[in-house]
């Protein structure tokens, strides 16, 4: 387990007045210079950086208010769509654009429809006045700029010629826009104009990394969702660049507390994905609909805590992630590819399956570094759940010179249920709440702890939750090459929602070169340090208690409940077919 923590807080939403923007009707969505294949508009549509950034809209209501559901739940989440003409919503030829004037807004139209239908308190923000479709969207604010590139200013970007200052690069202006609009969530779709201007995919990946860093530098607490790109006939972009972009986003997630997400907004769209424009890159109207749905699915699944949904009497939230079905054909949540279910523990029997689980630590005895006391009766299997209890003792018991104040349990599958590289594991969990309480699901190698130096071994921390921080979890990969060498990757994540109030689905894709973690079907963390560590392992589920005030988990306090539960709905294991 990781004994360090980073402190960070939920973003706070500051309301801004809703001012109408200068919509510029009649712009055409034609191709750029001859042979260009970028997300471009005609020269008239490539506009300068907005003179009045920070424009925001609350459901079409002025003065920063919102009349839709969720108003009473607090300040709305501020969402900034950021990018090029695809963010604006351009599609088709100039004539088609004029004929379908009422369909402007692209993916934003469907996204707003879904947000309104889900009772989310939100507002779109941004200062672009490019084809502002305020007449048909509840909130037309955005930061889309036709013809712009991720990086500009060198004369290569198509829109450089039409922008004041000669720099149509998002990276040069995004800090100003972020400061003005103060978004909580950014939806980024950019890079198609860079490709159309001749930028190579390796160079664009570098530019994209710089753009992402500029966004986080301007607003460290923002949640950034980055879209895949799609250009008709460009497999190098649709496959190779998107894989590089995934890596850029994964690096950003590690560096910025799990606040960066990759979204394939084109997933599920029917061919052809693009419309009838000559350059083959603006999405069709049907594709825009799919993109809006995919944006919504990604942000609502990843950030349920930032999207308060009104319930009857504001009662405790219902499960935000439903349990997937049981059966041989069930597939992992969010994973792609074919999988064959090979093991499952649904905890639906009258007692613990002792053919799979052993009570107590695999090393025997107690854990000298903690303040918990492992017992054989601090758990229960009932109502389809494994419940690992934290129970305050009437009198402390001493181990390793440390008084143990709470009983809890450890279950582990060493020598019984073996997991290994090439498999996908999934856990549905609900953590215990309270200072000092530590709910954990982790994986250790079968040889551990027989090797005293733990050489060539690993530890995969799938789910570590500290009861003092209900909305955060830690995921990490620790590997050891020699007795002295320890390498580790870890991410302290705040994906949204209260892990003590609801169940969440945690996934682990264990590959030969890397381990990828998922939270509720969305990739959350990836480590490549695990390459070569392919010894089969076993699963551990347990509670810990923090040791001292300087310990990561911290000690219990007067507010810690006398009894709490770490609940496990299921554990499932798939082979990759």
JOTACOR-V57462 format. One record per pair of residues at least 24 apart in sequence whose C-alpha atoms are under 10 Angstrom apart, sorted by the first residue. I is the first residue (numbers start at 1). J is the second residue. Records with the same first field share a line. If there is no record, write none. Layout:
I=J, J
//
This chain:
1=440, 442, 459, 460, 461, 463, 464, 474, 475, 476, 477, 478, 490, 552
2=461, 464, 474, 475, 476, 477, 478, 488, 489, 490, 491, 492, 552, 553
3=550, 551, 552, 553
4=490, 492, 550, 551, 552, 553
5=474, 491, 492, 551, 552, 553
6=257, 491, 492, 493, 552
7=257, 492
8=220, 221, 257, 472, 492, 494
9=221, 494
10=184, 221, 222, 305, 306, 471, 494, 496
11=77, 183, 184, 185, 219, 220, 221, 222, 223, 306
12=74, 75, 76, 77, 78, 182, 183, 184, 221, 306
13=74, 75, 76, 77, 78, 122, 182, 183, 184
14=64, 75, 76, 77, 78, 181, 182, 183, 184
15=56, 57, 58, 63, 64, 65, 75, 76, 77, 78, 123, 181, 182
16=54, 55, 56, 57, 58, 62, 63, 64, 65, 78, 123, 125, 180, 181, 182
17=54, 55, 56, 57, 58, 61, 62, 63, 64, 65
18=54, 55, 56, 57, 58, 59, 60, 61, 62, 63, 64, 65, 123, 125, 139, 141
19=52, 54, 55, 56, 57, 60, 61, 62, 63, 64, 127, 141
20=55, 56, 57, 60, 62, 127, 129, 132, 134, 140, 141
21=50, 52, 53, 55, 56, 126, 127, 128, 129, 130, 131, 132, 134, 140, 141
22=50, 52, 127, 128, 129, 130, 131, 132
23=128, 129, 130, 131, 132, 133, 134, 135, 140
24=129, 130, 131, 132, 133
25=98, 101, 129, 130, 131, 132, 133
26=94, 97, 98, 101, 131
27=90, 94, 97, 98, 130, 131
28=90, 91, 92, 93, 94, 95, 96, 97, 98, 131
29=85, 89, 90, 91, 92, 93, 94, 95, 96, 97, 98, 146, 147, 277, 278, 282
30=90, 91, 92, 93, 94, 95, 97, 277, 278, 279, 282
31=92, 93, 94, 147, 277, 278, 279, 280, 281, 282
32=147, 158, 159, 193, 196, 197, 278, 279
33=158, 196, 197
34=279
35=196, 197, 278, 279
36=158, 193, 195, 196, 197, 198, 278, 279
37=192, 193, 194, 195, 196, 197, 198, 231, 232, 234, 278, 279, 280, 281, 282
38=84, 85, 146, 147, 148, 149, 157, 158, 191, 192, 193, 194, 195, 196, 197, 198, 231, 279, 280, 281, 282
39=83, 84, 85, 86, 87, 90, 91, 145, 146, 147, 148, 149, 158, 190, 191, 192, 193, 194, 195, 196, 197, 231, 279, 280, 281, 282, 283
40=84, 85, 86, 90, 145, 146, 147, 148, 149, 158, 159, 192, 193, 196, 197, 279, 281, 282
41=84, 85, 90, 91, 93, 94, 145, 146, 147, 148, 158, 159
42=94, 146, 147, 159
43=146, 147, 158, 159, 161, 162, 163
44=146, 162
45=85, 130, 131, 145, 146, 147, 159, 162
46=84, 85, 130, 145, 146, 147, 148, 158, 159, 160, 161, 162, 163, 168
47=128, 129, 130, 145, 146, 147, 148, 159, 160, 162, 163, 164, 168
48=128, 129, 130, 145, 146, 148, 159, 160, 162, 163, 164, 165, 166, 167, 168
49=127, 128, 129, 143, 145, 163, 164, 165, 167, 168, 170, 173, 176, 177
50=126, 127, 128, 129, 130, 143, 145, 177
51=127, 128, 129
52=126, 127, 128, 129, 177, 180
53=125, 126, 127, 128, 129, 142, 143, 176, 177, 178, 179, 180, 181
54=125, 126, 127, 128, 141, 142, 143, 176, 177, 178, 179, 180, 181, 182, 183
55=124, 125, 126, 127, 128, 129, 140, 141, 142, 143, 177, 180, 181
56=80, 123, 124, 125, 126, 127, 139, 140, 141, 142, 180, 181, 182, 183
57=122, 123, 124, 125, 126, 134, 138, 139, 140, 141, 142
58=121, 122, 123, 124, 125, 138, 139, 140, 141
59=112, 116, 121, 122, 123, 124, 137, 138, 139, 140
60=123, 134, 135, 137, 138, 139, 140, 141
61=138, 139
64=123
65=123
66=121, 122, 123
67=121
68=116, 117, 119, 120, 121, 122
69=115, 116, 117, 118, 119, 120, 121, 122, 309, 310
70=116, 118, 119, 120, 121, 122, 307, 308, 309, 310, 311
71=119, 120, 121, 122, 308, 310
72=121, 310
73=120, 121, 307, 308, 309, 310, 314
74=121, 122, 308
75=121, 122, 123
76=120, 121, 122, 123, 124, 184, 306, 307, 308
77=120, 121, 122, 123, 124, 125, 183, 184, 185, 306, 307, 308
78=121, 122, 123, 124, 125, 126, 181, 182, 183, 184, 185, 186, 222
79=122, 123, 124, 125, 126, 141, 142, 181, 182, 183, 184, 185, 186, 187, 222, 223
80=123, 124, 125, 126, 127, 141, 142, 143, 144, 177, 178, 181, 182, 183, 184, 185, 186, 187, 188, 224
81=107, 108, 124, 125, 126, 141, 142, 143, 144, 183, 185, 186, 187, 188, 189, 225
82=125, 126, 128, 142, 143, 144, 145, 170, 174, 177, 186, 187, 188, 189, 190, 226
83=142, 143, 144, 145, 146, 147, 148, 149, 150, 170, 174, 186, 187, 188, 189, 190, 191, 192
84=130, 143, 144, 145, 146, 147, 148, 149, 150, 170, 188, 189, 190, 191, 192, 193
85=130, 131, 143, 144, 145, 146, 147, 148, 189, 190, 192, 193, 282
86=144, 145, 146, 147, 189, 190, 192, 281, 282, 283, 288
87=130, 142, 143, 144, 145, 146, 187, 188, 189, 190, 288
88=128, 129, 130, 131, 132, 133, 140, 141, 142, 143, 144, 145, 146
89=130, 131, 132, 133, 144, 146, 282, 283, 284, 285, 288
90=131, 146, 275, 277, 282, 283, 284, 285, 288
91=274, 275, 276, 277, 280, 281, 282, 283, 284, 285, 288
92=274, 275, 276, 277, 278, 279, 280, 281, 282, 283, 284, 285
93=275, 276, 277, 278, 279, 282
94=277
96=275, 276, 277
97=277
100=285
101=131, 133, 136
102=133, 135, 136, 137
103=133, 136, 137, 285
104=131, 132, 133, 134, 135, 136, 137, 140, 285
105=131, 132, 133, 134, 136, 137, 139, 140, 141, 142, 285, 288
106=133, 282, 283, 284, 285, 286, 287, 288, 289, 291, 292
107=265, 283, 285, 286, 287, 288, 289, 290, 291, 292, 293, 294, 295, 296
108=137, 139, 140, 141, 142, 288, 289, 291, 292, 293, 295, 296
109=133, 136, 137, 138, 139, 140, 288, 289, 292
110=137, 288, 289, 290, 291, 292, 293, 294, 295, 296
111=288, 289, 290, 291, 292, 293, 294, 295, 296, 297
112=137, 138, 139, 140, 292, 293, 296
113=137, 138, 292, 293, 296
114=292, 293, 295, 296, 297
115=293, 296, 300, 307
118=300, 307, 308, 309, 310
119=307, 308, 309, 310, 311
120=300, 304, 306, 307, 308, 309, 310
121=306, 307, 308, 309, 310
122=184, 306, 307, 308
123=183
124=181, 183, 185, 186
125=177, 178, 180, 181, 182, 183, 184, 185, 186
126=177, 178, 180, 181, 182, 183
127=177, 178, 180, 181
128=177
142=181, 187
143=170, 174, 177, 178, 181, 186, 187, 188
144=170, 188, 189, 190
145=169, 170, 190
146=193
147=192, 193, 194, 196, 197
148=190, 191, 192, 193, 194
149=190, 191, 192, 193, 194, 195, 196, 197, 199, 204, 207, 208
150=174, 189, 190, 191, 192, 193, 194, 195, 204, 205, 207, 208, 209, 210, 211, 212
151=190, 191, 193, 194, 199, 204, 206, 207, 208, 210, 211
152=193, 194, 207
155=197
156=193, 194, 196, 197, 198, 199
157=193, 194, 195, 196, 197, 198, 199
158=193, 194, 196, 197, 198
159=193, 197
169=194, 207, 211
170=208, 211, 214, 215
171=207, 208, 209, 210, 211, 212, 213, 214, 215
172=211, 214
173=211, 214
174=211, 212, 214, 215, 218
175=211, 214, 215, 216, 217, 218, 219
176=215, 218
177=215, 218
178=214, 215, 216, 217, 218, 219, 222
179=215, 218, 219
182=218, 219, 222
183=219, 221, 222, 223, 224
184=219, 220, 221, 222, 223, 224, 306
185=221, 222, 223, 224, 225, 259, 299, 303, 306
186=215, 222, 223, 224, 225, 226, 260
187=223, 224, 225, 226, 227, 261, 263, 295, 299
188=212, 224, 225, 226, 227, 228, 262, 263
189=225, 226, 227, 228, 229, 263, 265
190=226, 227, 228, 229
191=228, 229, 230, 237
192=229, 230, 231, 237, 281, 282
193=281
195=231, 234, 237
196=231, 279, 281
200=236, 237, 241
201=236, 237, 240, 241, 242, 244, 245
202=240, 241, 244, 245
204=241, 244, 245
205=241, 242, 243, 244, 245, 246, 247, 248
206=244, 245, 248
208=244, 245, 248, 249
209=245, 247, 248, 249, 251, 252
210=248
212=248, 249, 252, 260
213=252, 255, 256
216=252, 255, 256, 259, 260
220=256, 257, 259
221=256, 257, 259
222=256, 259, 260
223=253, 256, 257, 258, 259, 260, 261, 299, 302, 303, 494, 495
224=249, 252, 253, 256, 258, 259, 260, 261, 262, 299
225=249, 259, 260, 261, 262, 263, 295, 298, 299, 302
226=260, 261, 262, 263, 264, 265, 295
227=261, 262, 263, 264, 265, 266, 291, 294, 295
228=262, 263, 264, 265, 266, 267
229=263, 264, 265, 266, 281
230=264, 265, 266, 273, 274, 280, 281, 282, 283
231=273, 274, 279, 280, 281, 282, 283
232=271, 272, 273, 274, 275, 279, 280, 281, 282, 283
233=280, 281
234=280, 281
246=523
247=526
249=525
250=516, 523, 524, 525, 526, 527
251=525, 526, 527
252=525
253=491, 492, 493, 523, 524, 525, 526
254=489, 490, 491, 492, 493, 524, 525, 526, 527
255=490, 491, 492
256=491, 492, 493
257=472, 474, 490, 491, 492, 493, 494, 495, 524, 525
258=474, 491, 492, 493, 494, 495, 523, 524, 525
259=302, 303, 492, 493, 494, 495, 496, 524
260=495, 523, 524, 525
261=298, 299, 302, 495, 522, 523, 524, 525
262=298, 522, 523, 524
263=291, 294, 295, 297, 298, 299, 522, 523
264=291, 294, 295, 298
265=289, 290, 291, 292, 293, 294, 295, 296, 297, 298
266=290, 291, 292, 293, 294, 295
267=291, 293, 294
268=293, 294
297=522
298=520, 521, 522
299=495, 496, 522
300=496
301=495, 496, 497, 519, 520, 521, 522
302=494, 495, 496, 497, 519, 520, 521, 522, 523, 524
303=494, 495, 496, 497
304=495, 496, 497, 498
305=471, 494, 495, 496, 497, 498, 499
306=495, 496, 497
307=496, 497
308=497
316=501, 502
317=497, 498, 501, 502
318=501, 502, 503
319=430, 497, 501, 502, 503, 504
320=497, 498, 501, 502, 503, 504, 520
321=428, 502, 503, 504, 505, 520, 521
322=428, 502, 503, 504, 505, 520
323=428, 503, 504, 505, 569, 570
324=428, 505
326=570, 572
330=572, 574
331=424, 426, 572, 573, 574
332=424, 425, 426, 505, 506, 507, 508, 509, 521, 572, 573, 574
333=426, 505, 506, 507, 518, 519, 520, 521, 522
334=507, 518, 519, 520, 521, 522, 523
335=424, 507, 508, 509, 518, 521, 522, 523
337=576, 577
338=574, 575, 576, 577
339=423, 424, 573, 574, 575, 576, 577
340=423, 424, 573, 574, 575, 576, 577
341=423, 424, 425, 572, 573, 574, 575, 576, 577
342=423, 572, 573, 574, 575
343=417, 418, 419, 425, 571, 572, 573, 574, 575
344=417, 425, 426, 427, 570, 571, 572, 573, 574
345=384, 385, 386, 427, 568, 569, 570, 571, 572, 573
346=384, 385, 386, 428, 568, 569, 570, 571, 572
347=380, 381, 382, 383, 384, 385, 386, 387, 568, 569, 570, 571
348=381, 382, 383, 384, 385, 386, 569, 570
349=381, 382, 383, 384, 385
350=380, 381, 382, 383, 384
351=380, 381, 382, 386
352=379, 380, 381, 382, 386, 411
353=381
354=411, 413, 416
355=413, 415, 416, 417
356=411, 412, 413, 414, 415, 416, 417, 418, 539
357=410, 411, 412, 413, 414, 415, 416, 417, 539, 540, 541
358=410, 411, 412, 413, 414, 415, 416, 540
359=409, 410, 411, 412, 413, 540, 541, 542
360=408, 409, 410, 411, 412, 540, 542
361=409, 410, 411, 412, 414, 540, 541, 542
362=410, 411, 412, 413, 414, 444, 446, 448, 449, 450, 538, 540
363=448, 449, 450
365=399
366=399, 400
367=399, 400, 544
368=399, 400, 401, 402, 547
369=399, 400, 402, 544, 545, 546, 547
370=399, 400, 402, 403, 404, 544, 545, 546, 547, 548, 551, 555
371=396, 397, 398, 399, 400, 402, 403, 404, 405, 406, 407, 436, 544, 545, 546, 547, 548, 555, 556
372=396, 397, 399, 402, 403, 404, 405, 406, 407, 408, 409, 436, 437, 438, 543, 544, 545, 546, 547
373=397, 398, 399, 403, 404, 405, 406, 407, 408, 409, 410, 543, 544, 545
374=404, 406, 407, 408, 409, 410, 542, 543, 544
375=406, 407, 408, 409, 410
376=407, 408, 409, 410, 411
377=407, 408, 409
378=406, 407, 408, 409, 410, 543, 565
379=407, 408, 409, 410, 411, 542, 565, 566, 567
380=409, 565, 567
381=567, 568, 569
383=569
384=568, 569, 570
385=428, 429, 566, 567, 568, 569, 570
386=429, 541, 565, 566, 567, 568, 569, 570
387=430, 432, 542, 564, 565, 566, 567, 568, 569
388=431, 432, 439, 541, 542, 543, 564, 565, 566, 567, 568
389=432, 542, 543, 563, 564, 565, 566, 567
390=432, 433, 434, 437, 438, 439, 542, 543, 544, 545, 561, 562, 563, 564, 565, 566
391=561, 562, 563, 564, 565
392=560, 561, 562, 563, 564
393=562, 563
402=547
403=547
404=545, 547
405=545, 556
406=437, 543, 544, 545, 556, 562, 563
407=543, 544, 545, 563
408=542, 543, 544, 545, 563, 564, 565, 566
409=541, 542, 543, 544, 566
410=440, 540, 541, 542, 543, 544
411=441, 539, 540, 541, 542, 543
412=441, 442, 443, 444, 538, 539, 540, 541, 542
413=443, 444, 446, 537, 538, 539, 540, 541
414=443, 444, 445, 446, 447, 448, 537, 538, 539, 540
415=446, 447, 537, 538
416=538, 539
417=537, 538, 539, 573
418=443, 445, 446, 536, 537, 538, 539, 573
419=443, 444, 445, 446, 510, 535, 536, 537, 538, 539, 573, 574, 575
420=445, 446, 510, 511, 512, 533, 534, 535, 536, 537, 538, 573, 575
421=509, 510, 511, 512, 513, 514, 515, 532, 533, 534, 535, 536, 537, 575, 576
422=509, 510, 511, 512, 534, 574, 575, 576, 577
423=508, 509, 510, 511, 512, 573, 574, 575, 576, 577
424=507, 508, 509, 510, 511, 515, 516, 517, 572, 573, 574, 575, 576
425=462, 506, 507, 508, 509, 510, 517, 571, 572, 573, 574, 575
426=462, 505, 506, 507, 508, 509, 517, 518, 519, 520, 521, 570, 571, 572, 573, 574
427=462, 463, 503, 504, 505, 506, 507, 508, 519, 568, 569, 570, 571, 572, 573
428=503, 504, 505, 506, 507, 519, 520, 567, 568, 569, 570, 571, 572
429=463, 499, 500, 502, 503, 504, 505, 506, 566, 567, 568, 569, 570, 571
430=465, 498, 499, 500, 501, 502, 503, 504, 505, 565, 566, 567, 568, 569
431=463, 464, 465, 466, 467, 470, 473, 498, 499, 500, 501, 502, 503, 504, 543, 564, 565, 566, 567, 568
432=465, 466, 467, 468, 470, 499, 500, 501, 543, 561, 563, 564, 565, 566, 567
433=465, 466, 467, 468, 469, 470, 498, 499, 500, 501, 560, 561, 563, 564, 565, 566
434=466, 467, 468, 469, 470, 500, 555, 556, 557, 558, 559, 560, 561, 562, 563, 564
435=466, 467, 468, 469, 470, 545, 546, 553, 554, 555, 556, 557, 558, 559, 560, 561
436=466, 467, 468, 544, 545, 546, 547, 548, 549, 551, 552, 553, 554, 555, 556, 557, 560
437=465, 466, 467, 468, 543, 544, 545, 546, 553, 554, 555, 556, 560, 561, 564, 565, 566
438=464, 465, 466, 467, 468, 542, 543, 544, 545, 546, 552, 553, 554, 566
439=463, 464, 465, 466, 467, 473, 500, 541, 542, 543, 544, 545, 565, 566, 567
440=464, 465, 466, 473, 474, 540, 541, 542, 543, 544, 566
441=465, 475, 506, 539, 540, 541, 542, 543, 568
442=475, 476, 477, 538, 539, 540, 541, 542
443=477, 536, 537, 538, 539, 540, 541
444=535, 536, 537, 538, 539, 540
445=533, 534, 535, 536, 537, 538, 539
446=535, 536, 537, 538, 539
447=535, 536, 537, 538
448=537, 538
452=483
453=480, 481, 482, 483, 484
454=479, 480, 481, 482, 483, 484
455=479, 480, 481, 482, 483, 484, 485, 486
456=480, 481, 482, 483, 485, 486, 532, 533, 534, 535
457=481, 482, 486, 530, 533, 534, 535, 537
458=486, 487, 488, 530, 533, 534, 535, 537
459=488, 530, 537
460=488, 489, 490, 508, 510, 515, 530, 537, 539
461=490, 508, 517, 540
462=506, 507, 508, 516, 517, 518, 539, 540
463=506, 507, 517, 519, 541
464=492, 543, 553
465=492, 499, 500, 543, 553, 566
466=499, 500, 544, 545, 546, 552, 553, 554
467=499, 500, 545, 553, 554, 556, 560, 564
468=553, 554, 555, 556, 560
469=494, 498, 499, 500, 553
470=494, 496, 497, 498, 499, 500, 501
471=495, 496, 497, 498, 499, 500, 501
472=496, 497, 498, 499
473=499
474=525
475=516, 517, 518, 524, 525, 526
476=515, 516, 517, 525, 526, 527
477=514, 515, 516, 525, 526, 527, 528, 529, 530
478=527, 529, 530
479=529, 530, 531, 533
480=529, 530, 533
481=533
487=529, 530
488=527, 528, 529, 530
489=525, 526, 527, 528, 529, 530
490=525, 526, 527
491=524, 525, 526, 527
492=525
493=519, 524, 525
494=524
495=519, 520, 522, 524
500=565, 566, 567
503=567, 568, 569
504=568, 569
505=569, 570, 571
506=571
507=571, 572, 573
508=573
509=574, 576
510=534, 576
511=576
539=571
541=566, 567, 568
542=566
//
